[in-house]
Amino acid sequence: MDTATYEVLAASSDHAGAVAAAFIGGLVIAGALIWAVRMGMRVMEKDIHHPGPEEQPHLPDGGPVREAREIREADEMPVTLVDNDRLLPHELHRAQTKTGKDQQRPRWTPGSSGGFGSGGPGHV
């Protein structure tokens, strides 16, 4: 045999040891992770109070809450009567909008418009 063959054999034995060490290291890490998960599960079972069936949330007596739909309109700022008088916080309204007087939804009227690129005539 020549020296090239001995170098290949020596290199392959070094790789086998490195592969074995990496495999054993992987097993140790996997075992440590499994142990940590089991330990965490044991701690969770001891610490956390799990609610019973009577403690679970339930529907209100009136049934499920539904979404309310309404048309809103701008709530105007109150006008002061005296020029130098200023509005105080208790004189302002809570929201910027209020329930509209007309609750009918605006409907599309045929022939009034077309969407961009729809091929319709647009405003006529």
C-alpha positions as CSV (number, residue, x, y, z in Angstrom):
1,M,0.0,0.0,0.0
2,D,1.1,3.5,-0.6
3,T,0.9,6.5,1.7
4,A,-2.3,7.8,0.0
5,T,-4.2,4.7,1.1
6,Y,-3.0,5.1,4.7
7,E,-4.0,8.8,4.7
8,V,-7.5,7.9,3.6
9,L,-7.8,5.2,6.2
10,A,-6.6,7.5,8.9
11,A,-9.0,10.3,7.8
12,S,-12.0,7.9,7.8
13,S,-11.3,6.7,11.3
14,D,-11.2,10.3,12.5
15,H,-14.5,11.0,10.9
16,A,-16.1,7.9,12.5
17,G,-15.1,9.2,15.9
18,A,-16.5,12.6,15.2
19,V,-19.8,11.2,13.9
20,A,-20.1,9.0,17.0
21,A,-19.4,11.9,19.3
22,A,-22.0,14.1,17.4
23,F,-24.6,11.2,17.6
24,I,-24.0,10.8,21.4
25,G,-24.2,14.5,21.9
26,G,-27.5,14.6,20.0
27,L,-28.9,11.8,22.2
28,V,-27.8,13.7,25.4
29,I,-29.5,16.9,24.2
30,A,-32.7,15.1,23.1
31,G,-32.8,13.3,26.5
32,A,-32.3,16.7,28.3
33,L,-35.2,18.2,26.3
34,I,-37.5,15.3,27.0
35,W,-36.7,15.5,30.7
36,A,-37.3,19.3,30.8
37,V,-40.7,18.9,29.1
38,R,-41.8,16.2,31.6
39,M,-40.6,18.2,34.5
40,G,-42.5,21.3,33.2
41,M,-45.7,19.2,32.8
42,R,-45.4,18.0,36.4
43,V,-44.9,21.5,37.7
44,M,-47.9,22.8,35.6
45,E,-50.2,20.0,37.1
46,K,-49.3,21.0,40.6
47,D,-49.4,24.8,40.3
48,I,-52.3,25.8,38.0
49,H,-55.9,25.6,39.2
50,H,-58.0,24.4,36.3
51,P,-61.5,25.7,36.4
52,G,-64.3,23.2,36.9
53,P,-67.5,23.1,34.7
54,E,-69.4,25.4,37.0
55,E,-66.6,28.0,36.8
56,Q,-66.6,28.1,32.9
57,P,-68.0,31.1,31.1
58,H,-71.6,30.7,30.0
59,L,-74.1,32.6,27.9
60,P,-76.1,35.4,29.4
61,D,-79.8,34.7,30.4
62,G,-81.0,36.7,27.4
63,G,-79.0,34.7,24.9
64,P,-76.0,35.6,22.8
65,V,-75.2,39.3,22.4
66,R,-75.9,40.5,18.8
67,E,-74.2,43.2,16.8
68,A,-76.1,46.5,16.6
69,R,-76.1,48.4,13.4
70,E,-77.0,52.0,13.1
71,I,-76.1,55.0,11.0
72,R,-74.1,57.6,12.8
73,E,-73.7,61.3,12.0
74,A,-71.3,64.0,13.3
75,D,-72.1,65.5,16.6
76,E,-71.5,69.3,16.4
77,M,-69.4,71.2,18.9
78,P,-71.7,73.2,21.3
79,V,-71.7,76.9,20.7
80,T,-70.8,79.3,23.5
81,L,-73.1,82.3,24.0
82,V,-70.5,84.7,25.2
83,D,-67.4,85.5,23.1
84,N,-64.9,85.2,25.9
85,D,-66.6,82.1,27.5
86,R,-64.9,78.8,26.9
87,L,-66.2,75.3,26.9
88,L,-65.4,73.2,29.9
89,P,-64.9,69.4,29.8
90,H,-68.3,68.6,31.4
91,E,-70.0,70.7,28.6
92,L,-68.6,68.5,25.8
93,H,-70.2,65.3,24.6
94,R,-68.6,61.9,25.1
95,A,-68.4,60.9,21.4
96,Q,-67.8,62.7,18.2
97,T,-70.8,61.1,16.6
98,K,-74.4,60.5,17.5
99,T,-77.2,58.3,16.2
100,G,-78.5,59.6,13.0
101,K,-82.1,60.9,12.6
102,D,-82.6,58.9,9.4
103,Q,-81.7,55.2,9.9
104,Q,-82.5,54.2,6.3
105,R,-79.4,53.0,4.5
106,P,-78.6,54.8,1.3
107,R,-79.3,52.6,-1.7
108,W,-77.6,52.5,-5.1
109,T,-79.8,54.1,-7.8
110,P,-79.5,52.4,-11.2
111,G,-77.8,54.4,-13.8
112,S,-76.2,56.8,-11.3
113,S,-72.6,55.5,-11.4
114,G,-70.4,52.6,-12.5
115,G,-67.3,51.2,-10.9
116,F,-63.9,52.2,-12.3
117,G,-63.0,49.9,-15.1
118,S,-66.5,48.2,-15.1
119,G,-67.4,49.5,-18.5
120,G,-70.4,51.4,-17.2
121,P,-71.3,54.8,-18.5
122,G,-70.5,56.5,-15.2
123,H,-72.4,59.6,-14.0
124,V,-75.1,60.4,-16.6
